[in-house]
Amino acid sequence: MGYASLGVGLSSLGRSSLFAKTLAKTPEFSFKSLGIHREDSVKIIEGFSYEIFIRYGDILNSDGDRFGYNNDFVGMIPLNSEKTDALMWVNHEYPIPLFVSGFKAGETKTKAQVILEQKSVGGSILRVKLNRSGNWEWQRDDKFNRRIDAQTDIPLIADRPIAGFKKAIGTLANCSGGVTPWNTFLTCEENYGDYYGEWDLDPNEKFGWAAHFSNPPEHYGWVVEVDPKKGSAKKLCALGRFSHESATTTLAPDGRCVVYSGDDATDRCLYKFISERPGSLDRGELFVADTLNGKWLSLDMKKNPKLKKRFKDQTDALIHAREAADLVGGTKLNRPEDIEQDPVSKDIFVALTGNAEKGDKFGSLLRIQEKNSDPRSLEFTANEFMMGGPSLGFACPDNLAFDAKGNLWMTSDIGQRSINKKDFEIFGNNSLFYIPMKGAEAGKIFKVAGAPKDAEFTGPCLGLDQKTLFLSVQHPGEGSKNLEQLTSHWPDGGKSVPSPAVIQIKIPTSV
């Protein structure tokens, strides 16, 4: 979506931003933003500190389950009233075959290599506790520690079997996610077509899994609900099938749960799901956003003749949610990625990573204000909140998180083809940003940390103590051609093979 579709001319975006007039006048915090960082390290500004929390390959339990690859979304739920004991869920988005299975370009991938890659994705459940030093520690060999991966049997919660089955084999492409009000985790299947293709496309997809496993493509692209105490999962087909980047929940006044989710692809849409009853996401109604007119459009076949004419039943419409969204008039956006709700204003913020073909190479933040602040409302106001670019010091916003004070944390995702090149050179490596949302500094953008080479930060999560920020360091060294030409050696340095990891950042009391 170009912002012309919201009534804002592209040439005026830098001046029309909500905070543009305050940027030159606001005083700084006691810390200064990080400068341009291009090193192969995690660099963090003075006043903050970090340490590695958990990394790829760490053994979780006596069964030998290992922490997966390319950690992304991080979520926590408390196990005690003091919030010093918790369960954590971490997504594992995709393998880098060179580092996970030893596969090299030009070779034929074996079934054994595919299995190694299948075991590296999905997610990890961890028991975590706050120690006397104020650091969180994951508990080795705890009874709760377990993996859910691309080989786990997972029921499909739908009105009928999908592709002849009532269950899917595994979850994969797990990008961002959410936490439900009843303390389960939502993990989102994003670029699912890379594994078993898509129903109407050539099955010879990116990773070559379909050569050894004939899993139906329609079994992937869903939001998956995980019960961390039971170690169980289910695919919530009522939320539609597309490249889910996130699943952010909020409670409606009547106790029902509302879920916001973006379809992370160019010219795709923003969705909202309203559950049928409190305490469950198994059933409900899915809507797509028309940001031109500020309306949520139902994808219920019974309410739209175009859908009734095109699809054989509601499950069919949900399987092909993208086509259904186009038919009813959903607005095409510039890669809607993470979505979060401001705990103070209750506004919904959407990270739009960008679309160079429509003149939006640096991305932006979109704000959705529901009518009467009611998430059940079918009317809303959409406006540009902040536009990326050299003047504000960030590009390609990806993941978002609000702390308890209502301040915004944001990560960037400048792609491999663009990072540190041409128009993106000024931004350096991908970074973590802090944006105060109130007070004299409101709207000023502070760069807090820089990622290693070829990496991005993902999954920012405020710890239950609000003094810690968990952050995934994903795909360091992804541009490596082989083990002899590594582009990163993070975190061990020297000539070591790079490894994804989750870090915990200590936040100073002044923030």
C-alpha positions in Angstrom: 0.0 0.0 0.0 1.3 3.4 -0.9 0.2 5.9 1.7 -1.6 7.8 -1.1 -4.4 5.2 -0.4 -4.7 6.7 3.1 -5.0 10.2 1.8 -1.4 11.1 2.6 0.9 12.1 -0.3 4.2 10.3 -0.3 6.2 13.5 -0.7 4.7 14.9 2.5 5.2 11.9 4.8 8.4 13.1 6.5 6.6 16.4 7.5 3.2 14.9 8.2 4.4 12.4 10.8 2.7 12.7 14.1 6.0 13.4 15.9 7.9 15.3 13.1 7.5 18.7 14.8 8.8 17.5 18.2 12.0 15.7 17.0 14.2 18.8 17.0 12.9 20.2 20.3 12.9 17.2 22.6 15.8 16.7 25.1 17.7 13.5 25.2 17.7 10.8 27.8 20.7 10.1 29.8 21.9 7.9 27.0 22.7 8.6 23.3 21.6 6.6 20.3 24.0 4.1 18.9 25.8 5.3 15.8 26.2 3.3 12.5 27.1 -0.3 13.4 28.5 -2.6 10.8 30.6 -5.0 12.9 30.1 -8.7 13.5 28.8 -8.2 17.0 25.9 -7.3 19.2 26.7 -3.7 20.1 24.7 -2.0 22.8 24.7 1.5 24.1 26.2 2.5 27.4 23.8 2.0 30.3 22.4 -1.2 28.9 24.0 -4.6 29.1 23.2 -8.0 27.6 24.1 -11.7 27.9 23.3 -14.8 25.8 20.3 -16.5 27.3 20.0 -19.6 25.2 21.3 -20.6 21.8 20.8 -23.1 18.9 21.6 -26.7 19.9 21.3 -26.3 23.7 20.0 -29.5 25.2 16.6 -28.9 26.9 15.8 -32.2 28.6 16.8 -35.8 29.2 15.2 -36.9 25.9 17.9 -35.0 24.1 15.6 -32.3 22.6 17.5 -29.3 21.5 16.7 -25.7 21.2 15.8 -25.0 17.6 17.2 -22.8 14.9 16.5 -19.2 13.9 14.7 -18.2 17.1 12.1 -15.5 16.5 9.0 -14.6 18.6 9.5 -14.9 22.4 6.5 -15.0 24.8 6.2 -15.5 28.6 3.5 -16.5 31.0 3.8 -16.5 34.8 3.7 -19.6 37.0 3.6 -17.8 40.3 2.1 -14.6 41.7 5.5 -13.0 42.2 6.2 -13.4 38.5 9.6 -14.9 39.2 8.8 -18.3 37.7 7.5 -18.6 34.2 7.1 -20.6 31.0 8.6 -19.3 27.8 7.8 -20.1 24.2 10.3 -19.3 21.4 9.5 -19.7 17.7 12.0 -21.3 15.3 11.3 -19.9 11.9 13.4 -21.7 9.3 16.7 -23.6 8.8 19.8 -22.5 7.1 20.6 -25.9 5.5 24.4 -25.3 5.4 24.4 -24.9 9.2 21.6 -27.2 10.2 21.8 -30.3 7.9 25.2 -29.8 6.2 23.4 -29.5 2.8 25.5 -27.7 0.1 24.2 -26.1 -3.0 24.3 -28.4 -6.0 23.8 -31.6 -4.0 20.7 -33.7 -3.6 19.2 -33.4 -0.2 18.7 -36.7 1.6 15.7 -37.6 3.8 18.0 -37.6 6.8 19.0 -34.0 6.1 15.3 -33.1 5.7 14.5 -34.6 9.1 17.3 -32.6 10.7 15.8 -29.5 9.3 12.3 -30.5 10.4 13.5 -30.9 13.9 15.1 -27.4 13.9 11.9 -25.5 13.3 8.6 -25.1 15.2 9.1 -23.9 18.8 10.6 -24.5 22.2 8.9 -24.5 25.6 11.2 -23.5 28.5 10.9 -23.2 32.3 12.5 -19.9 33.3 13.2 -18.4 36.7 14.4 -15.0 38.0 17.6 -15.4 40.1 18.8 -13.3 43.0 21.0 -11.3 40.6 18.0 -10.2 38.7 18.8 -12.3 35.6 16.5 -14.9 34.1 17.7 -18.4 33.8 16.2 -21.3 31.8 16.0 -24.5 33.9 17.8 -27.4 32.3 16.0 -30.7 32.2 12.8 -29.3 33.6 9.6 -31.3 33.1 8.1 -28.5 31.1 11.0 -28.2 28.6 10.0 -29.7 25.3 9.9 -29.1 21.5 7.1 -28.9 19.1 8.5 -29.2 15.5 7.7 -30.1 11.9 7.2 -33.7 12.9 4.6 -33.2 15.7 1.1 -34.4 15.1 -1.2 -31.3 15.4 -5.0 -31.4 15.1 -6.7 -29.1 12.5 -9.6 -27.3 14.2 -11.9 -26.9 11.3 -15.5 -27.7 10.3 -14.3 -30.6 8.1 -11.1 -32.5 7.2 -8.6 -30.5 5.1 -7.1 -32.3 2.2 -8.6 -35.5 3.6 -7.1 -35.2 7.1 -8.1 -33.9 10.6 -4.6 -33.4 11.7 -1.4 -31.9 10.2 2.2 -33.2 10.6 4.1 -30.4 12.3 4.3 -26.7 12.4 6.9 -24.6 10.5 7.8 -21.1 9.2 7.1 -19.9 12.8 7.6 -16.2 12.7 5.9 -13.9 15.2 3.1 -14.8 17.5 1.1 -13.8 20.6 -0.1 -14.8 24.0 -3.8 -15.4 24.8 -5.6 -14.0 27.9 -5.8 -17.6 29.2 -2.0 -18.1 29.0 -1.5 -20.1 25.9 0.9 -19.1 23.1 0.0 -18.4 19.5 2.7 -19.2 16.9 2.3 -18.1 13.3 3.1 -20.0 10.2 4.5 -17.4 7.8 6.4 -18.5 4.7 4.9 -21.9 4.6 5.2 -22.3 0.8 9.0 -22.8 1.1 8.5 -26.3 2.6 5.7 -28.2 0.7 4.8 -25.6 -1.9 1.4 -24.2 -2.4 -1.7 -25.9 -3.6 -1.7 -24.2 -7.0 2.0 -23.9 -7.6 5.0 -26.1 -8.5 5.7 -28.2 -5.5 9.5 -28.0 -6.0 9.8 -25.4 -3.3 12.8 -23.8 -1.6 13.9 -26.4 1.0 13.2 -29.7 -1.0 11.1 -31.3 1.8 8.4 -32.4 -0.6 10.8 -34.8 -2.3 10.7 -37.0 0.8 7.4 -36.0 2.5 4.0 -35.6 0.7 2.4 -33.4 3.3 -0.5 -31.3 1.8 0.3 -27.6 1.5 -3.1 -26.7 2.9 -2.0 -28.0 6.3 0.3 -25.0 6.7 -0.2 -21.2 6.9 -2.3 -21.2 10.1 -2.1 -19.8 13.6 -1.2 -22.6 16.0 -2.2 -22.4 19.7 0.2 -24.1 22.1 -0.7 -25.1 25.7 2.8 -24.9 27.3 1.7 -26.8 30.5 0.4 -29.8 28.5 2.9 -29.5 25.6 0.0 -29.7 23.2 -0.9 -27.7 20.1 -3.8 -27.2 17.6 -4.1 -25.3 14.3 -6.8 -22.6 14.5 -8.3 -22.7 11.0 -11.0 -20.1 11.8 -8.2 -17.4 11.8 -7.6 -18.0 8.1 -4.6 -19.3 6.0 -2.0 -16.9 4.8 1.5 -15.8 5.8 0.7 -14.9 9.4 3.4 -12.6 10.8 1.7 -12.2 14.2 -1.3 -12.9 16.3 -1.9 -10.1 18.8 -4.8 -10.6 21.2 -7.0 -8.2 23.1 -10.2 -8.7 25.2 -13.5 -7.2 24.1 -15.8 -5.8 26.7 -17.9 -9.0 26.6 -14.9 -11.2 27.3 -14.4 -12.5 23.8 -10.9 -12.5 22.4 -10.0 -10.4 19.3 -6.8 -11.3 17.3 -5.0 -9.0 14.8 -2.8 -10.6 12.2 -0.9 -9.4 9.2 -0.2 -11.3 6.0 3.6 -10.7 5.5 3.9 -10.3 1.8 3.9 -7.5 -0.7 0.4 -6.2 -1.5 -1.3 -8.4 1.2 -3.8 -7.5 3.9 -4.4 -6.9 7.6 -7.0 -9.2 9.4 -9.0 -9.2 12.6 -10.7 -12.3 14.1 -13.4 -12.0 16.7 -13.9 -15.2 18.7 -17.4 -16.8 19.0 -17.1 -17.2 22.8 -14.8 -16.2 25.7 -11.8 -18.5 26.4 -11.6 -20.0 23.0 -10.3 -19.2 19.5 -11.7 -22.4 17.9 -14.6 -20.6 16.3 -15.4 -17.0 15.3 -15.5 -14.6 12.4 -12.6 -13.4 10.3 -12.5 -9.9 8.8 -10.1 -8.1 6.5 -9.2 -4.4 6.7 -10.4 -1.8 4.2 -8.1 1.0 5.2 -9.5 3.3 2.4 -12.9 3.5 4.1 -12.0 2.4 7.6 -14.1 -0.8 7.6 -13.6 -4.4 8.7 -15.1 -6.6 5.9 -16.4 -10.0 6.9 -15.1 -13.1 5.2 -18.2 -15.1 6.3 -19.6 -16.7 3.1 -23.1 -16.2 4.4 -22.6 -12.4 4.4 -21.1 -12.0 1.0 -22.6 -13.3 -2.3 -19.1 -13.1 -4.0 -17.7 -15.6 -1.5 -20.7 -17.9 -1.7 -20.4 -18.0 -5.4 -16.6 -18.7 -5.4 -16.1 -21.2 -2.5 -17.8 -24.5 -1.7 -17.9 -23.9 2.0 -16.5 -21.7 4.8 -13.5 -23.9 5.3 -12.6 -23.5 1.6 -12.9 -19.8 2.0 -10.5 -19.8 5.0 -8.0 -22.0 3.2 -7.9 -19.4 0.4 -8.2 -16.4 2.7 -6.1 -14.3 0.4 -8.4 -14.7 -2.5 -11.4 -14.1 -0.2 -9.8 -10.9 1.0 -9.3 -9.7 -2.5 -12.9 -10.5 -3.5 -14.5 -8.5 -0.7 -12.1 -5.5 -1.2 -9.4 -5.8 1.4 -6.7 -3.1 1.1 -3.3 -4.2 -0.2 -0.6 -3.1 2.2 3.2 -2.8 2.1 4.1 -6.1 3.9 2.2 -6.0 7.2 4.4 -7.7 9.7 4.1 -7.4 13.5 1.1 -5.9 15.2 0.9 -4.7 18.8 -1.5 -2.8 20.9 -0.6 0.3 23.0 -1.6 -0.7 26.5 -2.3 3.0 27.3 -4.2 4.3 24.3 -5.4 0.9 23.1 -4.5 1.9 19.5 -3.2 -0.9 17.2 0.2 -0.4 15.6 1.2 -2.3 12.4 4.7 -2.5 11.1 4.7 -2.1 7.3 8.2 -3.2 6.2 8.0 -1.5 2.8 7.4 -1.9 -0.9 9.9 -0.2 -3.1 7.8 -0.7 -6.2 5.2 1.7 -4.7 7.7 4.3 -3.5 7.9 3.0 0.1 11.4 1.6 0.3 11.9 2.4 4.0 8.6 1.2 5.5 6.4 2.8 8.1 4.2 2.3 11.1 0.4 2.3 10.6 -2.0 3.2 13.4 -5.5 1.7 13.7 -7.9 3.3 16.1 -11.0 1.3 16.6 -14.3 3.2 16.9 -15.1 3.8 20.5 -11.8 1.9 21.3 -13.9 -1.3 21.0 -12.0 -4.1 19.3 -15.4 -5.6 18.2 -16.1 -2.5 16.1 -16.4 -2.8 12.4 -15.3 0.8 11.8 -11.8 2.3 12.5 -9.5 5.2 11.6 -6.2 4.4 9.9 -3.4 6.9 9.7 0.4 7.1 9.1 2.1 7.2 12.5 5.8 7.3 11.6 7.6 6.8 8.3 11.0 5.2 8.0 13.9 7.0 6.3 17.3 8.6 6.8 15.8 11.6 8.7 14.4 9.4 11.4 17.2 6.9 11.4 15.4 3.6 10.8 14.2 1.5 7.9 12.0 -1.5 7.4 10.3 -1.9 10.8 9.5 -5.5 11.6 8.8 -6.5 15.2 7.2 -4.3 17.9 6.7 -4.5 21.6 5.2 -2.2 24.2 6.4 -2.1 27.7 4.1 -1.6 30.7 4.6 2.2 30.6 3.4 2.3 27.0 6.8 2.9 25.3 7.5 1.2 22.0 10.4 -1.1 21.2 11.0 -1.9 17.5 13.4 -4.0 15.4 14.3 -3.5 11.8 14.5 -6.0 8.9 16.6 -4.7 6.1 17.0 -7.6 3.7 20.2 -9.3 2.6 20.1 -7.6 -0.8 19.9 -4.1 0.6 21.6 -4.0 3.9 24.7 -1.6 4.0 24.2 -0.9 0.3 23.1 2.3 -1.6 20.2 4.0 0.0 20.4 1.7 3.1 24.1 2.2 3.8 23.3 5.0 6.2 21.4 2.6 8.6 24.2 0.1 9.1 23.3 -3.4 10.4 19.7 -4.2 11.5 19.0 -2.7 14.9 16.8 -2.4 18.0 15.1 1.0 18.7 13.3 2.6 21.6 10.6 5.1 21.1 9.1 7.0 24.1 5.4 7.5 23.6 4.7 10.2 26.2 6.5 13.1 27.9 9.0 15.6 26.4 10.8 12.9 24.5 7.7 11.5 22.9 8.4 10.3 19.4 12.2 10.6 19.5 13.9 7.4 18.2 16.8 5.9 20.1 18.9 3.2 18.5 19.7 0.9 21.5 21.6 -2.0 19.8 23.0 -3.2 16.5 22.9 -6.8 15.3 25.9 -8.9 13.9 26.6 -9.3 10.2 23.8 -10.8 8.1 21.6 -10.9 11.2 18.4 -9.2 12.4 16.8 -8.8 15.8 13.4 -10.4 16.2 10.8 -11.2 18.8 11.4 -8.4 21.4 9.7 -9.5 24.6 9.6 -7.6 27.9 10.3 -10.0 30.8 7.7 -10.3 33.5 9.9 -8.1 35.7 9.8 -5.3 33.1 13.5 -4.9 33.7 14.6 -7.3 31.0 14.1 -7.4 27.2 14.5 -10.7 25.5 15.6 -10.5 21.9 16.3 -13.1 19.3 19.4 -12.8 17.2 18.4 -14.5 14.0 20.3 -15.8 11.0 23.8 -14.4 11.6 26.1 -15.3 8.6 23.1 -16.2 6.4 25.0 -14.9 3.4 27.8 -17.5 3.8 28.5 -19.4 0.6 30.2 -22.3 2.4 31.9 -23.1 5.7 35.2 -21.7 4.4 33.7 -18.4 3.5 31.6 -17.4 6.5 30.3 -13.9 6.7 29.8 -14.0 10.5 31.3 -15.8 13.4 28.8 -14.6 16.1 28.6 -15.3 19.0 31.9 -17.2 19.6 34.1 -15.2 17.3 37.4 -16.5 15.7 36.7 -18.9 12.9 33.6 -20.4 14.5 30.3 -21.2 12.7 27.7 -18.5 13.5 24.7 -19.5 15.6 21.3 -17.9 16.4 20.6 -17.2 20.0 18.2 -15.4 22.4 19.8 -12.6 24.4 18.5 -10.9 27.5 19.1 -7.1 27.8 19.1 -5.4 31.1 17.1 -2.1 30.9 18.4 0.8 33.1 16.0 2.1 35.7 15.9 5.5 33.9 14.0 4.0 30.9 
